[in-house]
Amino acid sequence: MAYYIVFAVFSAAFLSALAIYLVLSEKMGIRNRRIKQRLNALTSEGSAEEEEILYPILRDDKLSEIPTVNRILSKFRFSHNLQRLIDQAGIPVKAGALVLGILSLGGLAFLLVLYLLNNLILAFVAAFVAGSLPYLYVRRRKRKRKEEFESLLPEAMDIMTNALKAGFSFESALSMVAREIPDPVGIEFAVAFEEQNLGTSLSEALSNMEKRIESEDLDLFITALLIQRKTGGNLVEILEKIGNTIRERFRLRREVRIFTAQGRFSGFILVLLPMVVAVAISVLNPEYLKILLVERIGNYLLGGAIIMQIVGIWLIRRIINIQI
């Protein structure tokens, strides 16, 4: 049994170190490529006004830098969906590194709980909770990036409207947005601009951008733009109306967030209160809660409480998450 635990701990530690290495190597690789592009731009002979901002738009279908892991993950549909989620979150890692991180954290939590409490059910619950943390972090980054994109989109509409009024083409307006608006709007419009420069149709380039963001406001802009290009009409007026509509939707979302602040705070208190009470009782009277850790029925009750907490968090989030 001791050899099994040592081997399992070594495997989990190795997977954790490998996941951290893959994440750092991919981040450093992207950073080095950007530094090289910046140096090449600074040493080129063209003037600053004539330089174009280049972004990597080559399609990379690899799910891991490790060939064996890539072949294994390529056989499963969930790994492709996971990579798409990572791309939407704007995190420069592969799905393989995230899977290794999930398995490592889950394995370490499983071994620690099994060693300390000697309960298989609690060990699986702890493994599930710890293993879900990287996935929840990626989803949070995706949501935050989407909110940042939607907050900057009206400003991008204003720049495009002013550019069209000044006589520039729509493609030039896209390039202006890429240069003037910070990320994530700037980089997404830059990728769309570079794609259509390389031969992709404008509708396909905008559709690819919508897949990377999955925003209702962006979908409204793209739909109106494609309809205008097929049927005709005043593009400047359309962009002005879309910009005003997006601003009103964003203002309404902020108002709804204010009105639901009490519900979010109540949910936070309800989730945190049992943990605080348990810690306080453990400090004041350690023997009082010892039965939950020693007795098997106590382990079942503790595992059920953790599961009910997770279900409660999910229900509260569903209640206060009002779609507009």
N, C-alpha and C positions, 0 to 999 in steps of 0.2 A: 504493500500500500504506500509505503514511504517513497519507493522508487517511482510509483505512478504519479504521485503528487509532484515530485521533483521534475519529472519529465513534462508534466502538464504546465507547471509554472515556467519552465524553460521555454516551452513552445509558445505560451502566451507572451512572454517577454520578447522572444524573437520576432513574433508577428507584430508586436507594438513597435519595436525598433525599426522593422522593415517598413511599416506604414509611415512612421515619422520621416524616415529617409526618403521614401518616394515623394511625400508631400513637399519636403524641403528641396529636393532635387528638381522637381517640376517647377516650383516657384523660382528657384535660382536660374533655371534654364530660360524661363520667360523673361526674367529680369535681365539676363545677359543678352538675349536677343533684342530687347528694347534698347539697351545701352548701345549695342552695335548699330542699330538703326539710327539712334540719335547722333552718334559719332559720324556715321556716313552722311547724314543730312547736314551736319555742321561743316564737314569737309568737302561737300559737293560744290560745284562751281555755280549752281543756280542761285538766284537771289532768294531771299526769305519769302517774298510774295509769291514766287513761282513754285515753291516747294509744296508737295502734296503729303499729307499725313497718311502713312501706310500702316495698315493693321494686318495681322496674320489672318487670312481668310481661307487658308488651305484646309480642306476637310481631313480631319484626323479621326478615323473610326476605331482606333485602338482603345481598349478598355483598361489596359494596364501596360506598363513598361516591361513587365516580366512576360516573356512569350507564353510560358505554360499557363500562367494565370489568365492571360488574354484569351487563349484558346478555350479554357474552361468557361469563362464568363460569356464568351461569344455565343455559347449554346443556349443561354437562358435569356428570356425576354426581359426579365426584371432588371438585369444589368444594363441593358440599353436604356430603359426608362430611368434608371438611377443616374446614368451618365447625362441624360437630357436634363434631369433635375439639377445636377451639378453645374452644367453649362448655363442654365437659367439663373442660378445663384451667383454666377460670375466668379466661381472659385477655381483656380488653375490647378486642379488635380484630376486624376482619373478615377473611374469607378472602382478599379482594383484596390487603390489605396484606401478608399472609403470602406470597402468590404473588409479589408484586413483590419482597419481600425475598429469596425463594429465587432468583428470576431474576437479581437484582442481584448477590448474592454469587457465584452460579455464573458469571455473565458476567465479573465482575472477576477471579475465579480463573482462568478460561479464558484471558483476555487476558494476564494476568501470566505464566502458565506458557508460553503460546505465544510471548510476546515474549522471555522469558529463555532458554527451552530450545529453542524452535523445533521442538516435537514435538507433533503433533496428538493422539496417543493420551494422553500425559500431561496435556495440556490438558483433554481430556474427563474424565479421572479426577479431576483437581483440581476441575473444575467440579461434578462429581457430589458429591464430598466436601464442598466448601464450600456448595453449594446445599442439602444435606441437613441442615446444622446448625440452621437455624430450625425445621424439621419435628421434628428430634430434641429440640429444646428444648421444643416444645409437648407432645410425648409425655411428656417427663420431668415437666413441670408437671402433666399429667393424672395420672400415676402418684402423684406426691407429694400432690396434692389428694385422691385416692382414699384414700391411706393415712391422711391427716389425718382424713378423714371417718369411716373405719372405727374409728380410735382413739377418737373422741369419741362414736360411736353408742351404746355401752353406757351412758354417762352420760346421754344423751338418753332411753334406755329407763327409767333410774331416775327421771328427772324426770316422765315420763309415768305411770309406775306410782304414784308418790307423789301426783300430781295426781288420778288416778282413785280412789285410796283416800280422798282428801279430799272426793270427791263431785263433782269437776269433770267436764265432758263431754270426749269425746275431742278435739273441735275446740279446746277451751280448753287441753288438754294440748299440742296442737301449737303453739299460740300461746306457751305457757310455754317450750317448747324453743327457739322462735325468739328469745325475749328473753334466755334464760339461757345458752345454749350459743354459744360463738364460732363464727366461720366455719371451715369451709364448712358445718357441720351447721346452724347457726342460719339462715343465709340460704336454704338449700334448704328447710327446714321452713317458713320464713316465706313463700316463694313458693308452696308447697303449700297453706298456710293461706289465703293471699290468693286463690288460684285457686278453692278450694272456696267461699270467701265470695262470689265473683263468679258462682257458678252451676255451676261444674264439679263433677262428682261426685267424691267422696272417692277412689274407686278410680282414676279417671282422673288426678286430681292426684298421687296417690302413684306411679302408673305413669309419669307425666312426670318425676317426681323420679328414679325408677330409671333412666330413659333418660339423664338428665343426669349420673349418677354411674357407672352400670354396676358396681355392687358386689354381690358374692355375699351379704354380710351384710345389706345393705339389701333385696335380693330375698327373703331368708329372712323378714325382718320384714314386708314387704308381703304376701307370700303367706300367712303365718300370720294376719295381720290381716284380709285379705279372706275367708279361709275362716271365721274367727270371726264376721264380720258376716253371713255367709250361713247358717251352721249354729248359731251361738250358742256359749256357753261363757263361762268366767271370763276376761275380758280381762286382768285384773291378773296372774293366774297365768301366762297365756300370755306377757305382756311380760316377766315376771321370768325365765321359762325361756329366752326368746330372748336376753335380756341376758346371762345366764350362758353360754349357748352361744357368743355372739359374743366374750365375754371369753376363753373357752377357745380359740377359734379364733385370736384375736389373740395369746394367749400361745404357742400352738404355732407360729405364724408367726415369732415372735421367736426361739424356740428353733431352728427350722430355719435362720433367718438366721445365728445364732451358729455352727451346725454347718457351714454353707457358707461361712463367712468365709475359711477357708483357700483354698478354690477360687476365690473372688473375688479374693483377694490374688495368688494364683498367676497368674490370668488377667491381672491388671493388670501384673504383672512381665513376663509373656511378651509383652504388647503394647508395653510401654514400652521393653523391653531393646533391640530392634533400632534404635529411634530414638536412644537414648542412645549405643549403640556407633557408629552412623553419624556422629553429631555429634562424638564423641571422635576417631574416625579422621580426619574432615575437619580437625580442629584440629591433630592430630599429623602427619598426612601428607596434605595436600590432593590430591596427585597420585594417591593410591591409588584413590579413588572417582571420579575425574574421568571415567573411561571410562563410568560409568553415565549421565553427563550429556551426554557428547560423542558417543559411538557410538550408532547406532540400536539395535543389539542390547542395549546397556546400558539404553536407554530402555524397551525392551520388558520387560527383566528388572525394572527399577524399578517399572513399572506393574503387572506381575504380582505383585510383592511387596506393593504397596499393596492390591491386590484380595484377595490371600490374607490379609493382616492384617484386612481388613474381614470376610471370611468366618470367620476365627478368632474375632474378637470376637463375632460372631453365634452361633457354635457354643458358645462358653464360656458365654454368657448363657443359651442354651437348656438347657445341662446343669445350671447352678446355679439356674435358675428353677424351683423346686418348687412346684407349685400345691397349695394346701390348701383 
